[in-house]
Amino acid sequence: MPSPPRFPPEVLAAARKDLVIGLRAGTQPHRFIAVWAVVVEGRLFIRSWSLKPDGWTHAFRADPRGTVQVAGREYPVRAIRTRSDRLKDLVSRAYREKYHTPASRQYVREMSSPKSRATTTEVAPLPSARAGR
């Protein structure tokens, strides 16, 4: 299976730097929510902290399309559930490195729990979305 398209380097650099990105899961119109995101191996990953039944993880299961906002631009994306334990470990490490303030540590610990690890999701740009809007 071919690898999914990748975001341009400048988008990944912004996602590394910014504490949150905007996310709209699914294609129904609704507001963007702020989520913590990390870049691992040149790919953009998110995890759910709250695990709400009406949250983005469930919306992406129903429809894997959505939109992210990074550096003031919107990118149509496809959500890809991560099954690799190796990648999940790298994502956990990336969260610990990026979100290391005393106030963040509790959330990072919870986001490394088995339930949150299971929500590890790559958001990949749709092929026509590489340029952004």
C-alpha positions in Angstrom: 0.0 0.0 0.0 1.5 3.4 -1.0 2.2 5.8 1.8 -0.2 8.7 2.3 0.7 12.2 1.0 2.8 14.3 3.3 2.5 17.9 4.4 5.0 20.4 3.0 8.0 21.0 5.4 6.8 24.5 6.3 3.4 23.1 7.5 5.2 20.5 9.6 7.5 23.1 11.1 4.5 25.2 12.1 2.8 22.2 13.7 6.0 21.4 15.6 6.2 25.0 16.9 2.5 25.7 17.6 1.0 24.2 20.8 -2.3 23.5 19.2 -3.7 23.1 15.7 -7.4 23.4 14.7 -9.3 20.3 13.8 -12.7 19.7 12.2 -13.5 16.0 12.1 -15.9 14.8 9.4 -17.4 17.0 6.7 -20.3 18.4 8.5 -20.0 22.1 9.2 -19.0 22.9 12.8 -16.4 24.9 14.6 -12.7 23.9 14.7 -11.5 22.6 18.0 -8.0 23.0 19.4 -6.0 19.7 19.6 -2.4 19.0 20.6 -0.4 17.7 17.6 3.0 16.3 17.2 5.2 15.5 14.2 6.9 12.1 14.0 8.9 10.9 11.0 7.6 13.8 8.9 4.0 12.9 9.7 1.3 14.8 11.7 -0.3 12.9 14.6 -3.0 13.7 17.1 -4.5 11.8 20.1 -7.7 12.2 22.1 -7.4 13.2 25.7 -11.0 13.4 26.7 -12.3 10.3 24.7 -15.8 11.8 24.6 -18.5 9.7 22.8 -19.2 12.7 20.5 -15.6 13.7 20.1 -13.4 13.8 17.0 -12.3 10.2 17.2 -15.8 8.9 16.8 -16.5 11.4 14.0 -13.4 10.2 12.1 -14.6 6.6 12.5 -17.8 7.5 10.8 -16.1 9.7 8.1 -12.3 9.8 7.9 -12.3 13.2 6.1 -11.8 16.5 7.9 -9.8 19.7 8.0 -6.9 21.0 10.0 -5.8 24.6 10.5 -2.1 25.1 10.7 -0.3 28.4 10.6 -3.4 30.2 9.6 -4.3 27.9 6.6 -6.8 25.1 6.2 -6.0 21.7 4.8 -8.5 19.0 3.9 -7.2 15.8 5.5 -7.9 12.1 5.9 -7.6 10.5 9.3 -5.6 7.2 9.5 -5.7 5.2 12.6 -2.3 4.2 13.8 -1.8 0.5 14.6 2.0 0.4 14.9 3.2 0.1 18.5 6.5 1.6 17.4 4.8 4.7 16.1 2.6 5.0 19.1 5.8 4.9 21.3 7.3 7.6 19.2 4.2 9.7 19.4 4.2 9.3 23.2 7.8 10.5 23.3 7.0 13.4 21.0 4.2 14.5 23.3 6.5 14.3 26.4 9.1 16.4 24.6 6.8 19.1 23.2 4.4 19.4 26.2 6.8 19.4 29.1 5.6 22.2 31.3 4.4 21.3 34.8 0.8 22.1 33.9 1.0 19.8 30.8 2.6 16.8 32.4 -0.7 15.3 33.8 -2.4 15.6 30.4 0.6 14.0 28.7 0.6 11.1 31.2 -3.1 10.6 30.5 -2.6 10.8 26.8 0.0 8.0 27.1 -2.5 5.7 28.8 -3.7 2.7 26.8 -7.1 4.3 26.0 -5.6 7.4 24.6 -2.8 5.6 22.8 -5.5 3.6 21.0 -6.7 6.9 19.5 -3.4 7.8 17.9 -4.3 9.1 14.5 -2.3 10.4 11.6 -3.8 13.3 9.7 -2.6 13.2 6.1 -3.4 15.9 3.6 -5.6 15.0 0.7 -3.7 15.0 -2.5 -5.2 18.2 -3.7 -4.7 19.9 -0.3 -0.9 20.3 -0.2 -1.0 24.0 -1.1 -3.6 25.0 1.5 -6.0 27.9 1.2 
